[in-house]
Amino acid sequence: MTRFILLAIISVSVLLIAPYVGYARIIKVKGNKPHFIDFKGESEEKWENFEQGELRERRKEGREYRKERRENRKERRDEFRENREESFE
């Protein structure tokens, strides 16, 4: 029992002290968007750069997905036309 209490006290103190020392970051959530709180004062800029990179990556994935779907649609359309022409013959 005393081990558990001692472990709890140590872990809570580490969680409270680590961000101030610079070993950890606390993540605060505003709405659906997490914000990194860095106690060295550079968090907002880092977060904005990270967010822009994420947006670029998502847009790129979206473009690739749409391109792939377009190609699949064309292939299905061509197959359907071939099958339709064969059925009329």
Backbone as ProteinMPNN parsed JSONL, in Angstrom:
{"seq_chain_A": "MTRFILLAIISVSVLLIAPYVGYARIIKVKGNKPHFIDFKGESEEKWENFEQGELRERRKEGREYRKERRENRKERRDEFRENREESFE", "coords_chain_A": {"N_chain_A": [[0.833, -1.193, 0.0], [1.911, 1.225, 0.83], [3.869, 1.454, -1.097], [2.363, 1.902, -3.392], [1.188, 4.398, -2.823], [3.499, 5.965, -2.58], [4.543, 5.665, -5.178], [2.462, 6.889, -6.62], [2.654, 9.539, -5.682], [5.223, 10.244, -6.598], [4.9, 9.946, -9.394], [2.916, 11.864, -9.96], [4.234, 14.19, -9.157], [6.348, 14.212, -10.981], [4.92, 14.528, -13.361], [3.932, 17.09, -12.946], [6.232, 18.665, -12.73], [7.912, 18.136, -14.938], [7.115, 19.512, -17.431], [7.932, 22.156, -16.937], [10.643, 21.934, -16.717], [11.314, 21.183, -19.21], [11.183, 18.71, -20.309], [8.869, 17.639, -21.217], [5.755, 18.097, -22.937], [2.625, 19.64, -22.543], [-0.547, 18.812, -23.688], [-3.178, 20.687, -24.71], [-6.624, 20.821, -25.3], [-8.592, 22.536, -27.556], [-11.749, 22.761, -28.457], [-11.932, 20.642, -31.125], [-9.321, 20.635, -31.677], [-6.04, 20.015, -30.85], [-3.655, 21.737, -28.809], [-0.28, 22.358, -28.467], [1.437, 22.994, -25.561], [4.245, 24.503, -24.948], [6.817, 25.155, -22.786], [8.897, 26.723, -23.457], [8.245, 28.763, -25.044], [7.897, 28.565, -27.797], [5.806, 27.215, -28.838], [3.343, 27.812, -30.205], [4.126, 28.649, -32.754], [5.433, 26.332, -33.637], [3.259, 24.597, -33.585], [1.598, 25.751, -35.54], [3.172, 25.411, -37.839], [3.272, 22.627, -37.88], [0.55, 22.089, -38.194], [0.031, 23.226, -40.728], [1.625, 21.575, -42.301], [0.265, 19.158, -41.894], [-2.187, 19.782, -43.098], [-1.376, 20.153, -45.762], [-0.493, 17.571, -46.309], [-2.891, 16.125, -46.023], [-4.4, 17.256, -48.099], [-2.891, 16.425, -50.28], [-3.172, 13.629, -50.076], [-5.916, 13.505, -50.501], [-6.114, 14.417, -53.159], [-4.74, 12.358, -54.478], [-6.438, 10.214, -53.859], [-8.843, 10.99, -55.11], [-7.966, 11.03, -57.767], [-7.352, 8.329, -58.145], [-9.911, 7.196, -57.799], [-11.216, 8.347, -59.977], [-9.85, 7.143, -62.11], [-10.577, 4.468, -61.636], [-13.334, 4.658, -62.05], [-13.39, 5.268, -64.781], [-12.318, 2.896, -65.832], [-14.307, 1.028, -65.023], [-16.482, 2.052, -66.425], [-15.645, 1.686, -69.078], [-15.491, -1.13, -69.125], [-18.184, -1.733, -68.685], [-19.35, -0.672, -71.008], [-18.146, -2.305, -72.947], [-19.225, -4.804, -72.195], [-21.919, -4.283, -72.601], [-22.004, -3.826, -75.355], [-21.243, -6.355, -76.238], [-23.42, -7.855, -75.363], [-25.471, -6.95, -77.011], [-24.795, -7.984, -79.437]], "CA_chain_A": [[0.0, 0.0, 0.0], [2.783, 2.403, 0.874], [4.536, 1.548, -2.403], [1.411, 2.511, -4.316], [1.083, 5.823, -2.483], [4.776, 6.574, -2.94], [4.588, 5.696, -6.641], [1.506, 7.906, -7.063], [3.217, 10.861, -5.371], [6.35, 10.477, -7.51], [4.425, 10.127, -10.767], [2.227, 13.157, -10.048], [5.23, 15.262, -9.089], [7.063, 14.225, -12.263], [4.017, 15.119, -14.353], [3.805, 18.528, -12.708], [7.516, 19.36, -12.856], [8.563, 17.89, -16.23], [6.934, 20.551, -18.457], [8.696, 23.359, -16.612], [12.049, 21.632, -16.936], [11.47, 21.082, -20.653], [11.211, 17.32, -20.735], [7.572, 17.2, -21.737], [4.799, 19.111, -23.36], [1.245, 19.357, -22.182], [-1.424, 19.045, -24.828], [-4.453, 21.249, -24.302], [-7.544, 20.673, -26.42], [-9.593, 23.584, -27.755], [-12.664, 22.183, -29.436], [-11.392, 19.37, -31.612], [-7.959, 20.893, -32.12], [-5.091, 20.047, -29.734], [-2.623, 22.773, -28.819], [0.879, 21.992, -27.672], [1.913, 24.067, -24.7], [5.668, 24.295, -24.729], [7.172, 26.207, -21.842], [10.022, 27.506, -23.946], [7.684, 29.889, -25.77], [7.882, 28.416, -29.244], [4.818, 26.19, -29.15], [2.334, 28.206, -31.184], [4.747, 28.627, -34.077], [5.628, 24.92, -33.979], [1.954, 24.007, -33.858], [1.117, 26.252, -36.828], [3.939, 24.722, -38.879], [2.802, 21.245, -37.883], [-0.803, 22.089, -38.736], [0.13, 23.471, -42.167], [2.135, 20.339, -42.895], [-0.823, 18.185, -41.873], [-3.16, 20.167, -44.12], [-0.79, 19.839, -47.068], [-0.484, 16.115, -46.456], [-4.27, 15.693, -46.242], [-4.796, 17.656, -49.453], [-2.181, 15.546, -51.211], [-3.84, 12.332, -50.022], [-7.224, 13.673, -51.134], [-5.914, 14.469, -54.613], [-4.4, 11.006, -54.936], [-7.635, 9.387, -53.727], [-9.776, 11.371, -56.178], [-7.388, 10.583, -59.036], [-7.528, 6.882, -58.188], [-11.335, 6.917, -58.016], [-11.521, 8.727, -61.355], [-9.334, 6.077, -62.975], [-11.417, 3.286, -61.438], [-14.612, 4.916, -62.715], [-13.171, 5.135, -66.228], [-12.171, 1.467, -66.121], [-15.617, 0.383, -64.889], [-17.316, 2.538, -67.521], [-15.201, 0.995, -70.288], [-15.916, -2.53, -69.011], [-19.633, -1.766, -68.852], [-19.629, -0.448, -72.431], [-17.771, -3.528, -73.667], [-20.212, -5.841, -71.882], [-23.187, -3.901, -73.224], [-21.854, -4.064, -76.788], [-21.245, -7.806, -76.442], [-24.763, -8.39, -75.137], [-26.308, -6.592, -78.149], [-24.397, -8.764, -80.62]], "C_chain_A": [[0.877, 1.256, 0.0], [3.552, 2.562, -0.435], [3.639, 2.257, -3.407], [1.3, 4.011, -4.072], [2.361, 6.555, -2.872], [4.919, 6.699, -4.459], [3.649, 6.77, -7.196], [2.057, 9.308, -6.828], [4.355, 11.19, -6.332], [5.854, 10.744, -8.926], [3.708, 11.456, -10.937], [3.232, 14.295, -10.009], [6.033, 15.348, -10.382], [6.195, 14.862, -13.336], [3.887, 16.626, -14.177], [5.101, 19.282, -12.982], [8.114, 19.248, -14.26], [8.33, 18.978, -17.275], [7.767, 21.8, -18.189], [10.186, 23.154, -16.858], [12.333, 21.511, -18.427], [11.507, 19.664, -21.156], [9.902, 16.876, -21.369], [6.751, 18.392, -22.184], [3.424, 18.68, -22.886], [0.406, 19.649, -23.411], [-2.772, 19.496, -24.292], [-5.375, 21.165, -25.508], [-8.527, 21.827, -26.414], [-10.531, 23.084, -28.83], [-12.149, 20.821, -29.839], [-9.912, 19.473, -31.914], [-7.004, 20.928, -30.924], [-4.054, 21.151, -29.9], [-1.48, 22.302, -27.939], [1.277, 23.199, -26.837], [3.363, 23.747, -24.386], [6.133, 25.445, -23.856], [8.42, 26.965, -22.25], [9.548, 28.623, -24.867], [7.619, 29.743, -27.272], [6.779, 27.479, -29.711], [3.856, 26.596, -30.257], [2.903, 28.173, -32.595], [4.969, 27.188, -34.538], [4.303, 24.283, -34.365], [1.438, 24.458, -35.216], [1.86, 25.58, -37.975], [3.486, 23.273, -39.02], [1.436, 21.146, -38.549], [-0.785, 22.304, -40.247], [0.644, 22.233, -42.89], [1.065, 19.263, -42.962], [-1.843, 18.498, -42.96], [-2.639, 19.849, -45.514], [-0.832, 18.341, -47.332], [-1.894, 15.597, -46.741], [-4.752, 16.046, -47.641], [-4.166, 16.743, -50.489], [-2.847, 14.174, -51.253], [-5.198, 12.397, -50.702], [-7.115, 13.709, -52.645], [-5.619, 13.084, -55.164], [-5.63, 10.097, -54.909], [-8.622, 9.694, -54.85], [-9.275, 10.908, -57.538], [-7.594, 9.078, -59.212], [-8.986, 6.513, -58.457], [-11.748, 7.242, -59.438], [-11.075, 7.637, -62.324], [-10.183, 4.815, -62.852], [-12.763, 3.448, -62.131], [-14.488, 4.742, -64.223], [-13.06, 3.667, -66.618], [-13.514, 0.751, -66.053], [-16.536, 0.779, -66.035], [-16.96, 1.819, -68.82], [-15.634, -0.472, -70.274], [-17.415, -2.66, -69.251], [-20.002, -1.597, -70.322], [-19.293, -1.686, -73.249], [-18.796, -4.628, -73.441], [-21.543, -5.549, -72.562], [-23.133, -4.173, -74.725], [-21.878, -5.557, -77.091], [-22.644, -8.38, -76.285], [-25.701, -8.051, -76.295], [-25.992, -7.441, -79.369], [-24.983, -10.135, -80.637]], "O_chain_A": [[0.62, 2.214, -0.729], [3.854, 3.684, -0.841], [4.094, 3.105, -4.174], [1.316, 4.801, -5.016], [2.304, 7.648, -3.435], [5.367, 7.73, -4.96], [4.005, 7.48, -8.137], [1.934, 10.173, -7.695], [4.434, 12.314, -6.829], [6.332, 11.665, -9.587], [3.877, 12.115, -11.963], [3.095, 15.265, -10.753], [6.363, 16.446, -10.832], [6.686, 15.656, -14.138], [3.747, 17.356, -15.158], [5.062, 20.43, -13.426], [8.762, 20.187, -14.723], [9.28, 19.347, -17.965], [8.254, 22.431, -19.127], [10.904, 24.103, -17.173], [13.467, 21.713, -18.861], [11.832, 19.431, -22.32], [9.853, 15.821, -22.002], [7.037, 19.539, -21.841], [3.112, 17.49, -22.84], [0.639, 20.642, -24.1], [-3.424, 18.787, -23.525], [-4.94, 21.415, -26.632], [-9.208, 22.078, -25.42], [-10.147, 22.992, -29.996], [-11.951, 19.947, -28.996], [-9.305, 18.5, -32.362], [-7.148, 21.793, -30.061], [-3.632, 21.454, -31.016], [-1.692, 21.895, -26.797], [1.433, 24.301, -27.362], [3.654, 22.815, -23.637], [5.86, 26.603, -24.169], [8.946, 27.763, -21.473], [10.37, 29.357, -25.415], [7.311, 30.713, -27.965], [6.805, 27.0, -30.844], [3.583, 25.802, -31.157], [2.237, 27.721, -33.526], [4.722, 26.863, -35.7], [4.219, 23.532, -35.336], [0.899, 23.65, -35.972], [1.248, 25.217, -38.979], [3.336, 22.759, -40.128], [1.186, 20.25, -39.356], [-1.515, 21.629, -40.972], [0.154, 21.886, -43.965], [0.961, 18.541, -43.953], [-2.31, 17.599, -43.659], [-3.378, 19.333, -46.353], [-1.163, 17.898, -48.432], [-2.076, 14.732, -47.598], [-5.426, 15.25, -48.294], [-4.815, 16.336, -51.453], [-3.064, 13.617, -52.329], [-5.593, 11.462, -51.398], [-7.928, 13.102, -53.342], [-6.173, 12.681, -56.187], [-5.841, 9.303, -55.827], [-9.172, 8.783, -55.469], [-10.058, 10.447, -58.369], [-7.963, 8.614, -60.291], [-9.263, 5.617, -59.255], [-12.533, 6.513, -60.044], [-11.81, 7.255, -63.235], [-10.477, 4.166, -63.856], [-13.278, 2.503, -62.728], [-15.356, 4.151, -64.866], [-13.639, 3.241, -67.617], [-13.829, -0.051, -66.932], [-17.281, -0.051, -66.557], [-17.84, 1.396, -69.569], [-16.09, -0.997, -71.29], [-17.865, -3.58, -69.934], [-20.874, -2.305, -70.827], [-20.052, -2.077, -74.136], [-19.194, -5.311, -74.385], [-22.214, -6.462, -73.042], [-24.091, -4.687, -75.303], [-22.464, -5.981, -78.087], [-23.014, -9.304, -77.009], [-26.646, -8.799, -76.543], [-26.84, -7.599, -80.246], [-24.736, -10.9, -81.568]]}, "name": "protein", "num_of_chains": 1, "seq": "MTRFILLAIISVSVLLIAPYVGYARIIKVKGNKPHFIDFKGESEEKWENFEQGELRERRKEGREYRKERRENRKERRDEFRENREESFE"}
